[in-house]
Each structure stands twice: as structure tokens, then as C-alpha cells.
Amino acid sequence: MYRFAWGTFTPAPLATFLTVVLVALAQVKVNITNAYAGSLAWSNFFSRLTHTHPGRVFYVVFNVAIALVLMEAGLVSTIQTGITLYGVLACAWIGAILGDVTICKPLGLSPALVEFKRALLPDFNIVGLGAWGLAAGLGMAAYLGVFGIYASAYAPFLTLAAACLTAPLLAWLTHGRTYLARRQPADWNSRPAMTCVICEHTFEPEDMAPCPAYGGTICSLCCSLDGRCRDRCKPVSTRMNRQMAAPLRILPPALRRRVMAPGGRFSLMLGGITLGLGLVAWRMGQPWNGTVLLVFVACAVGAWLLVMAQEGRRTATHETLHQTRLLMNEIRARRRTDHALKLAREKAEAASLAKTRYISGISHEIRSPLNAIMGYIQLLQHDARLPPERHKALGIMRESGEHITSILSGLLDISRIEAGRIELHADTIALPAFLESVAQMIRPQAMARGLNLIWQPGYLPAVVTCDEHRLRQILLNLLSNAVKFTRRGSVTFTARWHGQIAEFIIADTGPGIAEEDYGRIFEPFERGSGSAGVPGTGLGLTITRLLTEILGGELTFTSTPGAGSRFRVRLMLSDRQVELAPQLPAFPVGYDGPLRTVLVVDDNAEHRLIMREILERCGFVFEGAESGTECLDRLPFVRPDLLLLDLSMPGMDGRDLALRIRQSPFAAVPIMFLTGNLVESANRHVPSLDDCPVLGKPVNLSVLVTEIGRMLDLSWNFPTVDTAETADGPTIPATALPEAEREALLALLNGGNMRRVRERLLTLQTENPALREAIAPLCELAAAYQLEALRHHLEPPAP
């Protein structure tokens, strides 16, 4: 045809060439167009069916396979037969679409708009697939000559008409319920552009659908490709397995279960395969020969493998869903547990904070009167009018007061340690004197219970670095426990130091610890089985172990029931090659230079009274104020040289007052804080005022006077020793002791070995009866642990 057209106005060779070119261009255009359209169609098919996207690749393989079949089977006959069969199938599909568009939609039997989104469609539309299947079956029967030669010739037209009429009939029977699995909200298409939760691209609402599985909107392509959601957005009845099993509902339940079982499905598939092969063999006029039987066996094996694969996939899916549900339940349970733990933690923190505030307030209220008691005890210790025999009682009273202070300081240790808010300080400690003081503090408690306290110091460096308060707390807790739980016998306190490691051992002859209590004696509020009748809260060992670990040490113990217990503390205490500032030999009675004025600001009248007596005895001009406002008003008139401020005061507290003073013309006046608050005294500094020292109540007068002298750069004047008695006890003339003995005693005292000092004094009394009267007061001072007074009497008088 093309060659005839070109040949009417061109020569024959040119007409042939132009015909070839035209056919080539037309074929290229048609094939490219078909390849693009076909690949899109196959992509949509595979994305909906398998949730993958191999359509374009499969299109190439499909076309190559068709070409090979056509060449191998005979081009003309195969094309003739294939085109007819394709026409029947295509007419069935086109007829179903035509019936839906031209009949169903105008009659309202189907939705007005054609929907393509997977999120809104069921797996199978019974109207479309049913009309296509019935019409295709009718057309194939007509093509095979079941209805005669005329029906075979017009098979595609019969298929088209049957599909067009069957679609409205099925739509009427199903009331149009199988077109859509669910509907969009009424105003969905009027909404603005939306973002897909998977690909995060923005699309118009017509291409989007709400997705409950991912909790947002999803585009059509992502919805088609996703297979993990298992169509959670659609009703169960619209899924493929339910739709395929729907015709079986007419069967009895027992028979339906048998048909749906793996054996029943295999039997149905095998029956379909047998029927199909029989029809093919009947149509071809061939009997069931060996080839057909071989194909039958292969199809049967394939059917069984397919059923087994379905069962395996179903089992795996059910197990996966079961494990997923268990995991999600566990996640939800963990979230509920975490939420409950969070609420419980918040409540516990609130309760702990309330407890901390309460204990801090109670501590402040206790420390304020205790400060007056301890202050007057210290003043009486320096009163020359007091008989010497009363100094021992005052020393015990003072040690007891200091022990009460340490108990108050330990009230908040557990909560502060667990909250990680504890602070450590690198104090410089005269270790021998420090350990001797610890032993002397616990000695009255041991004597009251009829126990022998044995203090056994080994080699100890003169000065080490550690947190003095925490180390004292550790040792006192262990010693107090040993004394409390020991009914008879002794408590031995041993200390030795080697290679920067200090080892402290507290051994007792008490009942010991039962083996079943080993794991819980360090737990809070836990007490051993042998603690019946012994007072206590069960926090001592807990605090001790925590503090030991915080200091970088270890606490271990061994115990033998009925024989006693032995606790060992090992800490790293670095020695220091420094000389400590000498302590005040006595209470000063003045200082060199002009008179200095000290302004004390405290809302407690008793505290101001004791501070007045202390400061005036030292030679200061005392001024007092009971509030921060009064202090600011009096500053221009008083012009103090030093301010002693209480941190906890109603209204304006000490810190606010100090910050106000730092911004006034009196910013250069040195400030010292006095507080009864546990937290403030333990921190030893005030935020933004690090240059202002903090002393806790009850105030140690020696520390207070030493700190005042440092801040004001004072040179103290002390009372001269020229009477038979001094403020610290009787005076012993230096000539009363031989020079060698005096120097030996002074060396032992400076080394902190009080046990050796007492032993040496007793030896001198025994060996030299003439010195007994002179040594007796020294023995009293050593027994009362008045180290400074004893040193004052042993040192030679200044020339």
C-alpha cells in the first residue's frame, strides 16, 4: 500500500526506499510508545499485586518471550489464534469498564468517580472481576465452538455485550459495596497540599490518603509499594483471602474448614489442573498420553509446593505478628513503667527535698541554742577562776556537744550522697593529733559501757591531706557501732600508714555478725539479727561505706560469731611536708594596734550575746544588728572593720545582705558567715562570695579567733603565766622536770602519740616519787586531752 502510494509520483527505486523509511519510522514510534505505556501499566500491576516495582524490566522480558513463542510456533497461525484469544479477553475487560461507565454510574450503582488509590480499594472488585470472568468464560466457550460456528466467529462481540450487561447486574446485586473499601473525608479534596510520611514529598490531596499504620498522610506510590502495613486502613472483609473464601460460606462449617485446610486447597487446585488439561487434550483431539501425564505430575507437584509455601508464609506471618504484638505490648508496658517510675521519682525527689528542707530547718533550730551552750563551755575552759578539777568535766561536755554537731551533720548525708550533691574538701590534717582526738571522743562512751578502748597508733605522718569532717565521720561511725554492739571486753582502734595508704582497723569482742546478714548490713535501714535491743536507725554503715567509696577507699570486714568483728578502712592519704600554723596557746586578751569594731548580724539574741562576750574579751568593740535592714541602716554610723553575718535570717538573708554591702561604699569590709544550716556549712562557701569564709554553728572559738586574726592581720596578746593557776590549768615550772624528760614528752606530744605520753608520765611518777606532785596535773591534762594546755606547760618559757 505504501509502495503504491509513493510509486504514483516517484520512480520505482525511490518509492521502495521511501516506503522502507516510512515503515521503519512508524514502527520505531509505535514500539517506543507501546514500551512506555506498557511499562507503566505493568509497573502499576506489579506494585499493586506484589508491592514491588519491576514492571518496566518485566515488560522487556515479556515482549522478548512473545517474540520467541511466535517464531517457534509459527508466526501466522500463532498470531491468528493469539489475536482472537486476546480479543476475547480484551473485550471482556473493555465491556466491564463500558458497562460500569455508561450504565452503573448514571444509575448510581457505582461511585461517581473512578478511584485508583490502593488505600481506598478492596483487593478484588467483585463487579469488575466478576463481569470480566463471566464474559471471558462465555467468550472462550463461544470461540471453542460450544455454541456453534456463528458464535465462534462473533466470540469477541458476544464477550463485549456479556461483560457490558453483567457489570450492572453484579453492581445491583452487591449494592455497589465492592467498589470501595473505605471513603475519604467529605472535605478531603479541598484541603491544602500534604506531605507524605514516607517519601516526604508534597502532593495534592487527590493523590494522598490518611494512613493509620504510619500515623499521617501517604501518597499513592508509597501506598502501593508498601506491604508491611497489611492494609490496616481497610476492613478485613475487603482483603483477598476473605473475598476468595466468601463463596464458601454456603457450605456447612465442617466442610468449609476441610476445604480451607491445606489438603482441601490442594485438592481444588489439582481438580482445576486436571480439568484444564482435560479440556486442552479434548480440544486437541489427543488422548492422555505420557506427555500429558508428565505435565500433570509437574503441575501437581507445583500445586503442592504452592500450598506449602502459602502455609509457611501464613505461619511465618502469624508468628511475626504474634512476636510483634508481644514486643509492642512490652514496649507499652515499659512506657507505662517508665511513666510510673518518672512519677515515683518526682514524688521521691519532692519528698526528699521536703525532708532535706525540714531537716535543715530543724538543724538550724538545734544548732542555734547549741551554739550558745558550746560557746559558754569554751569560755569557761579559758576562765582562770574555774577550779582545775572542773576542766575534765568541761572537756567531756565539749566533746559531747561536738558529737551532737557531727550527728546533725550526718542527717543529710544519705540523701546528698545518693543525689550526687556531696562536696569533698582537701583539708590539711595533723594526723596523729586528729586520730588521738577521735579516740578520746569515743572513750567516754566506751567507759560508760564498761569497755576498754585500746588505741594502737603505728607509724603516722605528721600532716596529710583529706576531708577532715568525712574522715572523722567514718571513724566515729565504726567506733560507735563497735562500742554499741560490744557488751563486754574491749574495742581496739589501730591506725598505720605506709606508701601513702592509711589503714584503720576497728576490732571488737562483741557477738559478731551472722553469715546470713553479710549481704545486707550495708543496706539502708537494714540491721543485723543480733541488733535486738541496740538503738539505731541502720544508716551508720551505709553512710560509712558510701563516704569511703567517695573518698576513693574501701571498707571490708571479717566476723566470727561469738568472738567479734573486725572492720578495715583503707584510704589514700597523701602526706604533706608543711608546717601547720600553730594553734592559739590560750584565749587572747587583746591585740596590737588600734581598736577594731566587729558588727554581728544575727536574728538570734542568744547568739549575739555569746558573740559579744567572746569579742569583747578579745579586745574588740562589739556592735549588733538583728536583721539585714538594720545592718544597712547602721553601717554609715558604725563603720565596722569586720562583719559576722548569719546566712539564715528572715527577710533579707546573709547572702543578699552581703551582695548589697558589696555594692555599697563599704564593699572593702571583710565578711565572715556563721550558719547553722547543714548544707551551707558543709559547702564552706557561698555562691558569688567565695572570698567570705563560712563557719558552722556551734562555733569553735579557737577557729573563730584564728580566722578573725587572719582576716584582720592581727598580732594577738595572750595572758602571762605567772600565777599558780592559769586558764588552762595549774602551772608546772619548767624546772620541775628534767630537761631531757620535758623534751621527750614534748616530742611525743607533737607526734600525736598520746598513749605514749600517758605511759611516760606514769613511768616518771613511779620512778621519781619526788616528781609525783609536779606530774599529777600533767596527767590530768593528758587524760582530759587538753593538748594545747599540755604543750603550753611543756614548752620552755620565752626568753
JOPENOR-V204788 format. One record per residue. N is the residue number from 1. RES is the residue in three letters. BURIAL is b if it has 24 or more other C-alpha atoms within 12 Angstrom, else e. Layout:
# JOPENOR-V204788
N;RES;BURIAL + N;RES;BURIAL
This chain:
# JOPENOR-V204788
1;MET;e + 2;TYR;e + 3;ARG;e + 4;PHE;e + 5;ALA;e + 6;TRP;e + 7;GLY;e + 8;THR;e + 9;PHE;e + 10;THR;e + 11;PRO;e + 12;ALA;e + 13;PRO;e + 14;LEU;e + 15;ALA;e + 16;THR;e + 17;PHE;e + 18;LEU;e + 19;THR;e + 20;VAL;e + 21;VAL;e + 22;LEU;e + 23;VAL;e + 24;ALA;e + 25;LEU;e + 26;ALA;e + 27;GLN;e + 28;VAL;e + 29;LYS;e + 30;VAL;e + 31;ASN;e + 32;ILE;e + 33;THR;e + 34;ASN;e + 35;ALA;b + 36;TYR;e + 37;ALA;e + 38;GLY;e + 39;SER;b + 40;LEU;e + 41;ALA;e + 42;TRP;b + 43;SER;b + 44;ASN;b + 45;PHE;b + 46;PHE;e + 47;SER;b + 48;ARG;b + 49;LEU;e + 50;THR;e + 51;HIS;b + 52;THR;e + 53;HIS;b + 54;PRO;b + 55;GLY;b + 56;ARG;b + 57;VAL;e + 58;PHE;e + 59;TYR;b + 60;VAL;e + 61;VAL;e + 62;PHE;e + 63;ASN;e + 64;VAL;e + 65;ALA;e + 66;ILE;e + 67;ALA;e + 68;LEU;e + 69;VAL;e + 70;LEU;e + 71;MET;e + 72;GLU;e + 73;ALA;e + 74;GLY;e + 75;LEU;e + 76;VAL;e + 77;SER;e + 78;THR;e + 79;ILE;e + 80;GLN;e + 81;THR;e + 82;GLY;e + 83;ILE;e + 84;THR;b + 85;LEU;b + 86;TYR;e + 87;GLY;b + 88;VAL;b + 89;LEU;b + 90;ALA;b + 91;CYS;b + 92;ALA;b + 93;TRP;b + 94;ILE;b + 95;GLY;b + 96;ALA;b + 97;ILE;b + 98;LEU;b + 99;GLY;b + 100;ASP;b + 101;VAL;b + 102;THR;e + 103;ILE;b + 104;CYS;b + 105;LYS;e + 106;PRO;e + 107;LEU;e + 108;GLY;e + 109;LEU;b + 110;SER;b + 111;PRO;b + 112;ALA;e + 113;LEU;e + 114;VAL;e + 115;GLU;b + 116;PHE;b + 117;LYS;b + 118;ARG;b + 119;ALA;b + 120;LEU;b + 121;LEU;b + 122;PRO;b + 123;ASP;b + 124;PHE;b + 125;ASN;b + 126;ILE;b + 127;VAL;b + 128;GLY;b + 129;LEU;b + 130;GLY;b + 131;ALA;b + 132;TRP;b + 133;GLY;b + 134;LEU;b + 135;ALA;b + 136;ALA;b + 137;GLY;b + 138;LEU;b + 139;GLY;b + 140;MET;b + 141;ALA;b + 142;ALA;b + 143;TYR;b + 144;LEU;b + 145;GLY;e + 146;VAL;e + 147;PHE;e + 148;GLY;e + 149;ILE;e + 150;TYR;e + 151;ALA;e + 152;SER;b + 153;ALA;b + 154;TYR;b + 155;ALA;b + 156;PRO;b + 157;PHE;b + 158;LEU;b + 159;THR;b + 160;LEU;b + 161;ALA;b + 162;ALA;b + 163;ALA;b + 164;CYS;b + 165;LEU;b + 166;THR;b + 167;ALA;b + 168;PRO;b + 169;LEU;b + 170;LEU;b + 171;ALA;b + 172;TRP;b + 173;LEU;e + 174;THR;e + 175;HIS;e + 176;GLY;b + 177;ARG;b + 178;THR;b + 179;TYR;b + 180;LEU;b + 181;ALA;b + 182;ARG;b + 183;ARG;b + 184;GLN;b + 185;PRO;e + 186;ALA;e + 187;ASP;e + 188;TRP;e + 189;ASN;e + 190;SER;e + 191;ARG;e + 192;PRO;e + 193;ALA;e + 194;MET;b + 195;THR;e + 196;CYS;b + 197;VAL;b + 198;ILE;e + 199;CYS;e + 200;GLU;e + 201;HIS;e + 202;THR;e + 203;PHE;b + 204;GLU;e + 205;PRO;b + 206;GLU;b + 207;ASP;b + 208;MET;b + 209;ALA;b + 210;PRO;b + 211;CYS;b + 212;PRO;e + 213;ALA;e + 214;TYR;e + 215;GLY;e + 216;GLY;e + 217;THR;b + 218;ILE;b + 219;CYS;b + 220;SER;b + 221;LEU;b + 222;CYS;b + 223;CYS;b + 224;SER;b + 225;LEU;b + 226;ASP;b + 227;GLY;e + 228;ARG;e + 229;CYS;e + 230;ARG;b + 231;ASP;b + 232;ARG;b + 233;CYS;b + 234;LYS;b + 235;PRO;e + 236;VAL;e + 237;SER;b + 238;THR;b + 239;ARG;b + 240;MET;e + 241;ASN;e + 242;ARG;e + 243;GLN;e + 244;MET;e + 245;ALA;e + 246;ALA;e + 247;PRO;e + 248;LEU;e + 249;ARG;e + 250;ILE;e + 251;LEU;e + 252;PRO;e + 253;PRO;e + 254;ALA;e + 255;LEU;e + 256;ARG;e + 257;ARG;e + 258;ARG;e + 259;VAL;e + 260;MET;b + 261;ALA;e + 262;PRO;b + 263;GLY;e + 264;GLY;e + 265;ARG;b + 266;PHE;b + 267;SER;e + 268;LEU;e + 269;MET;b + 270;LEU;b + 271;GLY;e + 272;GLY;e + 273;ILE;b + 274;THR;b + 275;LEU;e + 276;GLY;e + 277;LEU;b + 278;GLY;e + 279;LEU;e + 280;VAL;e + 281;ALA;e + 282;TRP;e + 283;ARG;e + 284;MET;e + 285;GLY;e + 286;GLN;e + 287;PRO;e + 288;TRP;e + 289;ASN;e + 290;GLY;e + 291;THR;e + 292;VAL;e + 293;LEU;e + 294;LEU;e + 295;VAL;e + 296;PHE;b + 297;VAL;e + 298;ALA;e + 299;CYS;e + 300;ALA;b + 301;VAL;e + 302;GLY;e + 303;ALA;b + 304;TRP;b + 305;LEU;e + 306;LEU;e + 307;VAL;b + 308;MET;e + 309;ALA;e + 310;GLN;e + 311;GLU;e + 312;GLY;e + 313;ARG;e + 314;ARG;e + 315;THR;e + 316;ALA;e + 317;THR;e + 318;HIS;e + 319;GLU;e + 320;THR;e + 321;LEU;e + 322;HIS;e + 323;GLN;e + 324;THR;e + 325;ARG;e + 326;LEU;e + 327;LEU;e + 328;MET;e + 329;ASN;e + 330;GLU;e + 331;ILE;e + 332;ARG;e + 333;ALA;e + 334;ARG;e + 335;ARG;e + 336;ARG;e + 337;THR;e + 338;ASP;e + 339;HIS;e + 340;ALA;e + 341;LEU;e + 342;LYS;e + 343;LEU;e + 344;ALA;e + 345;ARG;e + 346;GLU;e + 347;LYS;e + 348;ALA;e + 349;GLU;e + 350;ALA;e + 351;ALA;e + 352;SER;e + 353;LEU;e + 354;ALA;e + 355;LYS;e + 356;THR;b + 357;ARG;e + 358;TYR;e + 359;ILE;b + 360;SER;b + 361;GLY;b + 362;ILE;e + 363;SER;b + 364;HIS;b + 365;GLU;b + 366;ILE;b + 367;ARG;b + 368;SER;b + 369;PRO;b + 370;LEU;b + 371;ASN;b + 372;ALA;b + 373;ILE;b + 374;MET;b + 375;GLY;b + 376;TYR;b + 377;ILE;b + 378;GLN;b + 379;LEU;b + 380;LEU;b + 381;GLN;b + 382;HIS;b + 383;ASP;b + 384;ALA;b + 385;ARG;e + 386;LEU;e + 387;PRO;e + 388;PRO;b + 389;GLU;e + 390;ARG;b + 391;HIS;b + 392;LYS;b + 393;ALA;b + 394;LEU;b + 395;GLY;b + 396;ILE;b + 397;MET;b + 398;ARG;b + 399;GLU;b + 400;SER;b + 401;GLY;b + 402;GLU;b + 403;HIS;b + 404;ILE;b + 405;THR;b + 406;SER;b + 407;ILE;b + 408;LEU;b + 409;SER;b + 410;GLY;b + 411;LEU;b + 412;LEU;b + 413;ASP;b + 414;ILE;b + 415;SER;b + 416;ARG;b + 417;ILE;b + 418;GLU;e + 419;ALA;e + 420;GLY;e + 421;ARG;e + 422;ILE;b + 423;GLU;e + 424;LEU;e + 425;HIS;e + 426;ALA;e + 427;ASP;e + 428;THR;b + 429;ILE;b + 430;ALA;b + 431;LEU;b + 432;PRO;b + 433;ALA;b + 434;PHE;b + 435;LEU;b + 436;GLU;b + 437;SER;b + 438;VAL;b + 439;ALA;b + 440;GLN;b + 441;MET;b + 442;ILE;b + 443;ARG;b + 444;PRO;b + 445;GLN;b + 446;ALA;b + 447;MET;e + 448;ALA;e + 449;ARG;e + 450;GLY;e + 451;LEU;b + 452;ASN;b + 453;LEU;b + 454;ILE;b + 455;TRP;b + 456;GLN;b + 457;PRO;b + 458;GLY;b + 459;TYR;e + 460;LEU;b + 461;PRO;b + 462;ALA;b + 463;VAL;b + 464;VAL;b + 465;THR;b + 466;CYS;b + 467;ASP;b + 468;GLU;b + 469;HIS;b + 470;ARG;b + 471;LEU;b + 472;ARG;b + 473;GLN;b + 474;ILE;b + 475;LEU;b + 476;LEU;b + 477;ASN;b + 478;LEU;b + 479;LEU;b + 480;SER;b + 481;ASN;b + 482;ALA;b + 483;VAL;b + 484;LYS;b + 485;PHE;b + 486;THR;b + 487;ARG;b + 488;ARG;b + 489;GLY;b + 490;SER;b + 491;VAL;b + 492;THR;b + 493;PHE;b + 494;THR;b + 495;ALA;b + 496;ARG;b + 497;TRP;b + 498;HIS;e + 499;GLY;e + 500;GLN;e + 501;ILE;b + 502;ALA;b + 503;GLU;b + 504;PHE;b + 505;ILE;b + 506;ILE;b + 507;ALA;b + 508;ASP;b + 509;THR;b + 510;GLY;b + 511;PRO;b + 512;GLY;b + 513;ILE;b + 514;ALA;b + 515;GLU;e + 516;GLU;e + 517;ASP;e + 518;TYR;e + 519;GLY;e + 520;ARG;e + 521;ILE;b + 522;PHE;e + 523;GLU;e + 524;PRO;b + 525;PHE;e + 526;GLU;e + 527;ARG;b + 528;GLY;b + 529;SER;e + 530;GLY;b + 531;SER;b + 532;ALA;e + 533;GLY;e + 534;VAL;e + 535;PRO;e + 536;GLY;e + 537;THR;e + 538;GLY;b + 539;LEU;b + 540;GLY;b + 541;LEU;b + 542;THR;b + 543;ILE;b + 544;THR;b + 545;ARG;b + 546;LEU;b + 547;LEU;b + 548;THR;b + 549;GLU;e + 550;ILE;b + 551;LEU;b + 552;GLY;e + 553;GLY;b + 554;GLU;b + 555;LEU;b + 556;THR;b + 557;PHE;b + 558;THR;e + 559;SER;b + 560;THR;e + 561;PRO;e + 562;GLY;e + 563;ALA;e + 564;GLY;b + 565;SER;b + 566;ARG;b + 567;PHE;b + 568;ARG;b + 569;VAL;b + 570;ARG;b + 571;LEU;b + 572;MET;b + 573;LEU;b + 574;SER;b + 575;ASP;b + 576;ARG;e + 577;GLN;e + 578;VAL;e + 579;GLU;e + 580;LEU;e + 581;ALA;e + 582;PRO;e + 583;GLN;b + 584;LEU;b + 585;PRO;b + 586;ALA;b + 587;PHE;b + 588;PRO;b + 589;VAL;b + 590;GLY;b + 591;TYR;b + 592;ASP;e + 593;GLY;e + 594;PRO;e + 595;LEU;e + 596;ARG;b + 597;THR;b + 598;VAL;b + 599;LEU;b + 600;VAL;b + 601;VAL;b + 602;ASP;b + 603;ASP;b + 604;ASN;b + 605;ALA;e + 606;GLU;e + 607;HIS;b + 608;ARG;b + 609;LEU;b + 610;ILE;b + 611;MET;b + 612;ARG;b + 613;GLU;b + 614;ILE;b + 615;LEU;b + 616;GLU;b + 617;ARG;b + 618;CYS;b + 619;GLY;b + 620;PHE;b + 621;VAL;b + 622;PHE;b + 623;GLU;b + 624;GLY;b + 625;ALA;b + 626;GLU;b + 627;SER;b + 628;GLY;b + 629;THR;b + 630;GLU;e + 631;CYS;b + 632;LEU;b + 633;ASP;e + 634;ARG;e + 635;LEU;b + 636;PRO;e + 637;PHE;e + 638;VAL;b + 639;ARG;b + 640;PRO;b + 641;ASP;b + 642;LEU;b + 643;LEU;b + 644;LEU;b + 645;LEU;b + 646;ASP;b + 647;LEU;b + 648;SER;b + 649;MET;b + 650;PRO;e + 651;GLY;e + 652;MET;b + 653;ASP;b + 654;GLY;b + 655;ARG;b + 656;ASP;b + 657;LEU;b + 658;ALA;b + 659;LEU;b + 660;ARG;e + 661;ILE;b + 662;ARG;e + 663;GLN;e + 664;SER;e + 665;PRO;e + 666;PHE;b + 667;ALA;e + 668;ALA;e + 669;VAL;b + 670;PRO;b + 671;ILE;b + 672;MET;b + 673;PHE;b + 674;LEU;b + 675;THR;b + 676;GLY;b + 677;ASN;b + 678;LEU;b + 679;VAL;b + 680;GLU;b + 681;SER;b + 682;ALA;b + 683;ASN;b + 684;ARG;b + 685;HIS;b + 686;VAL;b + 687;PRO;e + 688;SER;e + 689;LEU;b + 690;ASP;e + 691;ASP;e + 692;CYS;b + 693;PRO;b + 694;VAL;b + 695;LEU;b + 696;GLY;b + 697;LYS;b + 698;PRO;b + 699;VAL;b + 700;ASN;b + 701;LEU;b + 702;SER;b + 703;VAL;e + 704;LEU;b + 705;VAL;b + 706;THR;b + 707;GLU;b + 708;ILE;b + 709;GLY;b + 710;ARG;e + 711;MET;b + 712;LEU;b + 713;ASP;e + 714;LEU;e + 715;SER;e + 716;TRP;b + 717;ASN;e + 718;PHE;e + 719;PRO;b + 720;THR;e + 721;VAL;b + 722;ASP;e + 723;THR;e + 724;ALA;e + 725;GLU;b + 726;THR;b + 727;ALA;b + 728;ASP;b + 729;GLY;b + 730;PRO;b + 731;THR;b + 732;ILE;b + 733;PRO;b + 734;ALA;b + 735;THR;e + 736;ALA;e + 737;LEU;b + 738;PRO;e + 739;GLU;e + 740;ALA;e + 741;GLU;b + 742;ARG;b + 743;GLU;e + 744;ALA;e + 745;LEU;b + 746;LEU;b + 747;ALA;e + 748;LEU;b + 749;LEU;b + 750;ASN;b + 751;GLY;b + 752;GLY;b + 753;ASN;b + 754;MET;b + 755;ARG;b + 756;ARG;b + 757;VAL;b + 758;ARG;b + 759;GLU;e + 760;ARG;b + 761;LEU;b + 762;LEU;b + 763;THR;e + 764;LEU;b + 765;GLN;e + 766;THR;e + 767;GLU;e + 768;ASN;e + 769;PRO;e + 770;ALA;e + 771;LEU;b + 772;ARG;e + 773;GLU;e + 774;ALA;b + 775;ILE;b + 776;ALA;b + 777;PRO;b + 778;LEU;b + 779;CYS;b + 780;GLU;b + 781;LEU;b + 782;ALA;b + 783;ALA;b + 784;ALA;b + 785;TYR;b + 786;GLN;b + 787;LEU;b + 788;GLU;b + 789;ALA;b + 790;LEU;b + 791;ARG;b + 792;HIS;b + 793;HIS;b + 794;LEU;b + 795;GLU;b + 796;PRO;e + 797;PRO;e + 798;ALA;e + 799;PRO;e
